[in-house]
């Protein structure tokens, strides 16, 4: 019990203190969240993604597929695919209508590997954990951009439209650029390298603040709480269980195994709300699932960190 309390204080509390402070600022001062989100998406997060990939230890092109990034990408892709199947089965069993079924699927396939997953792994496993968490975040950003659009729109967008959204995600393109420069051993000019590093260092606190601000704007009136709770339960426990199985199948070990499991066990990403609102799904449902899952994850993530340590 003392170990769990120590993990809770050392790892979970710092994150949620910032989330809580940002939540208070969001409710009392009503800041322009879009501006912070835009700066993070188009400046800070791409810098962190680029820095992570250009510094990733890579030995040739084949290592991109078989190495740490390849395993991270495979894990996220398989996790999302399996959770999508689970959502389809549950949705059919419960006879959910298309709009609710879409929101239910979004709630369990869109994972918060960025705003919560990166700082969580940083505090739990140090700098190495932070670097590994970035690999899973970049993977989830690429995969989530495609699957999220398809799920939210339920066939209203074309394949090319979905691919265009992937290209427009700066975190994905900057990560691929960094990876390419890494593979071909292209050196970065020192001023540019330092500028990118400075931006990267500010990303994690910015993402935690953004999470708190976004939660402060959630408005829930008539959410189906039983179904929302089921979605949160599947996202947290089902995701973690599948994450453990996939990590073992893919031969992931060490710190990457710990990060792989934790990134699979995080709650619903706030991005699910934006996708639901933009493409006609039930944004109130995804908002409720995000809130319930984030609060519940305070306990579940504490337990997972204790088990992984």
C-alpha positions in Angstrom: 0.0 0.0 0.0 2.9 2.4 0.8 4.4 1.7 -2.6 1.1 2.5 -4.3 0.7 5.7 -2.3 4.3 6.8 -3.2 3.7 6.1 -6.9 0.5 8.1 -6.7 2.2 11.0 -5.1 5.3 11.0 -7.2 3.9 10.2 -10.7 0.1 10.9 -10.8 -0.3 13.9 -8.5 2.1 16.2 -10.3 0.2 15.6 -13.6 -3.2 16.1 -12.1 -2.2 19.2 -10.1 -1.4 20.9 -13.4 -4.5 19.5 -15.0 -6.6 20.8 -12.0 -4.9 24.2 -12.1 -5.6 24.5 -15.9 -9.1 23.3 -15.3 -9.6 26.1 -12.8 -8.1 28.7 -15.1 -10.3 27.4 -17.9 -13.5 27.7 -15.9 -12.7 31.1 -14.2 -10.8 33.0 -16.9 -12.2 31.4 -20.1 -8.9 31.6 -22.1 -8.7 31.0 -25.8 -7.9 27.3 -25.9 -7.7 27.2 -29.6 -4.6 29.4 -29.7 -2.7 27.2 -27.3 -3.9 24.1 -29.2 -2.7 25.6 -32.5 0.7 26.5 -31.1 1.2 23.0 -29.6 0.0 21.2 -32.7 1.9 23.3 -35.3 5.0 24.2 -33.3 5.8 22.4 -30.1 4.6 18.9 -30.8 6.2 18.7 -34.2 9.5 19.8 -32.7 9.4 17.2 -30.0 8.4 14.5 -32.6 11.2 15.5 -34.9 13.8 15.6 -32.1 12.7 12.2 -30.9 13.0 10.5 -34.3 16.2 12.1 -35.4 17.9 11.0 -32.1 16.4 7.5 -32.2 19.2 4.8 -32.4 18.7 3.3 -35.9 21.0 1.0 -37.7 19.9 1.1 -41.3 16.5 1.2 -43.1 15.5 -2.3 -41.9 15.9 -1.3 -38.3 13.1 1.2 -38.8 10.7 -1.7 -39.3 12.2 -4.2 -36.9 13.4 -1.7 -34.3 11.8 0.3 -31.5 9.7 2.5 -33.8 8.5 -0.5 -35.9 7.3 -2.3 -32.8 5.6 0.7 -31.4 3.8 1.4 -34.7 2.8 -2.3 -34.9 1.5 -2.3 -31.3 -0.7 0.8 -31.8 -2.0 -0.4 -35.1 -3.0 -3.8 -33.8 -4.4 -2.3 -30.5 -6.7 0.1 -32.5 -7.8 -2.7 -34.8 -8.6 -5.1 -32.0 -10.5 -2.4 -30.0 -12.4 -1.5 -33.2 -13.5 -5.1 -33.5 -14.5 -5.2 -29.8 -16.5 -2.0 -30.3 -18.3 -3.4 -33.3 -19.2 -6.6 -31.5 -20.5 -4.8 -28.4 -22.3 -2.2 -30.5 -24.1 -5.0 -32.4 -25.0 -6.9 -29.1 -26.4 -3.7 -27.6 -28.1 -2.7 -30.9 -26.6 0.8 -30.9 -27.6 3.2 -33.6 -24.9 4.4 -36.0 -24.3 7.7 -34.3 -24.0 6.2 -30.8 -22.0 3.3 -32.1 -19.6 5.7 -33.8 -19.1 7.6 -30.6 -18.6 4.4 -28.6 -16.0 3.2 -31.0 -14.2 6.5 -30.9 -14.1 6.4 -27.1 -12.2 3.2 -27.0 -9.9 3.5 -30.0 -8.7 7.1 -29.6 -6.0 6.9 -26.9 -4.5 9.8 -24.9 -0.9 8.8 -25.7 0.1 12.5 -25.9 -1.4 14.8 -23.3 -1.4 12.2 -20.6 0.8 9.3 -21.9 4.0 11.3 -22.4 4.2 13.0 -19.0 3.0 9.9 -17.3 5.8 7.8 -18.7 8.3 10.6 -18.2 7.6 10.7 -14.4 7.4 7.0 -14.1 10.4 5.9 -16.1 12.5 9.0 -16.7 14.0 10.4 -19.9 14.1 7.0 -21.5 10.4 6.5 -20.8 9.7 9.9 -22.3 11.5 9.1 -25.5 9.7 5.7 -25.8 6.4 7.4 -25.1 7.0 9.7 -28.0 7.3 6.7 -30.4 3.9 5.5 -29.3 2.4 9.0 -29.5 3.6 9.6 -33.0 2.3 6.1 -34.0 -1.1 6.9 -32.4 -1.2 10.3 -34.1 -0.7 8.8 -37.6 -3.1 5.8 -37.0 -5.6 7.9 -35.1 -5.9 10.5 -37.8 -7.0 7.9 -40.3 -9.2 5.6 -38.2 -10.7 8.5 -36.3 -12.0 10.2 -39.4 -13.4 6.9 -40.7 -15.1 6.0 -37.4 -16.5 9.5 -36.8 -17.9 10.0 -40.3 -19.0 6.4 -40.8 -18.2 6.3 -44.5 -18.9 10.0 -45.3 -15.2 10.7 -46.1 -13.2 9.1 -48.9 -9.9 7.3 -48.5 -8.1 10.2 -50.0 -9.8 12.6 -47.6 -8.5 10.6 -44.7 -5.0 10.4 -46.1 -5.0 14.2 -46.6 -5.8 14.6 -42.9 -2.8 12.4 -42.0 -0.5 14.6 -44.2 -1.9 17.7 -42.5 -0.9 16.4 -39.0 2.5 18.2 -38.4 3.5 15.7 -35.7 3.4 12.9 -38.2 5.2 14.7 -41.1 7.9 16.1 -38.8 8.4 12.7 -37.2 8.8 11.1 -40.7 11.2 13.9 -41.7 13.3 13.3 -38.6 13.3 9.6 -39.2 14.5 10.1 -42.8 17.3 12.4 -41.7 18.3 9.9 -39.1 18.3 7.0 -41.5 20.5 8.9 -44.0 22.7 10.3 -41.2 22.1 14.0 -42.1 23.6 16.3 -39.4 21.5 19.2 -38.1 22.9 22.8 -38.0 23.6 23.6 -34.3 21.3 26.7 -34.2 18.4 24.7 -35.6 19.1 21.8 -33.4 19.0 24.0 -30.3 15.9 25.8 -31.4 14.0 22.5 -31.9 15.3 21.2 -28.5 14.0 24.4 -26.8 10.6 23.9 -28.3 10.6 20.2 -27.5 11.3 20.9 -23.8 8.2 23.0 -23.5 5.8 20.5 -25.1 5.0 18.2 -22.1 3.9 21.0 -19.7 1.9 22.6 -22.6 0.1 19.3 -23.3 -0.8 18.8 -19.7 -2.2 22.4 -19.5 -4.1 21.8 -22.7 -5.7 18.7 -21.3 -7.0 20.6 -18.2 -8.3 23.4 -20.3 -10.1 21.0 -22.7 -11.7 19.1 -19.8 -12.9 22.5 -18.4 -14.9 23.0 -21.5 -16.7 19.6 -21.4 -20.5 20.0 -21.0 -22.5 16.9 -20.2 -26.2 17.0 -19.9 -27.9 13.8 -21.0 -25.1 11.3 -21.5 -26.0 7.6 -21.3 -23.9 7.0 -18.2 -24.1 3.2 -18.2 -22.9 3.0 -21.8 -20.3 5.7 -21.1 -18.9 3.8 -18.1 -18.7 0.6 -20.3 -16.7 2.5 -22.9 -14.3 3.8 -20.2 -14.0 0.3 -18.7 -13.1 -1.2 -22.0 -10.7 1.6 -22.9 -8.8 1.3 -19.5 -8.9 -2.4 -18.7 -9.4 -3.9 -22.2 -6.7 -1.7 -23.7 -4.2 -2.6 -21.0 -4.9 -6.4 -21.3 -4.5 -6.2 -25.1 -1.4 -4.1 -24.7 0.2 -6.7 -22.4 -0.6 -9.5 -24.9 0.6 -7.5 -27.9 3.9 -6.4 -26.2 4.7 -10.1 -25.5 3.8 -11.2 -29.0 5.9 -8.5 -30.6 8.9 -9.3 -28.3 9.0 -6.0 -26.6 11.1 -5.9 -23.4 12.6 -3.6 -20.8 11.4 0.0 -20.6 9.7 -0.2 -24.0 7.5 -3.0 -22.6 6.5 -0.8 -19.6 5.7 2.1 -21.9 3.8 -0.1 -24.4 1.5 -1.3 -21.6 1.0 2.1 -20.1 0.3 3.8 -23.4 -2.3 1.0 -24.1 -3.9 1.7 -20.7 -4.5 5.5 -20.9 -8.0 6.9 -21.1 -9.8 8.3 -24.2 -8.1 11.1 -26.0 -9.7 14.6 -26.1 -9.2 14.3 -29.8 -12.2 12.0 -29.9 -14.4 14.9 -29.0 -13.1 17.1 -31.8 -13.5 14.2 -34.3 -17.1 13.5 -33.1 -18.1 17.2 -33.3 -16.5 17.7 -36.7 -17.9 14.6 -38.4 -21.3 14.3 -37.0 -20.9 11.7 -34.2 -22.1 12.1 -30.6 -19.7 14.6 -29.1 -21.5 14.6 -25.8 -20.9 10.8 -25.4 -17.2 11.1 -26.2 -16.8 14.0 -23.9 -18.4 12.0 -21.0 -16.2 9.0 -21.8 -13.1 11.2 -21.8 -14.0 12.7 -18.4 -15.0 9.4 -16.8 -12.0 7.6 -18.2 -9.5 10.3 -17.2 -10.8 10.4 -13.6 -10.8 6.6 -13.3 -7.3 6.4 -14.7 -5.9 8.1 -11.6 -6.4 4.7 -9.8 -5.8 2.3 -12.7 -2.6 3.9 -13.9 -1.2 4.0 -10.4 -1.8 0.2 -10.2 -0.2 -0.4 -13.5 2.9 1.6 -12.7 3.3 -0.4 -9.5 3.0 -3.7 -11.3 5.4 -2.7 -14.1 8.0 -1.5 -11.6 
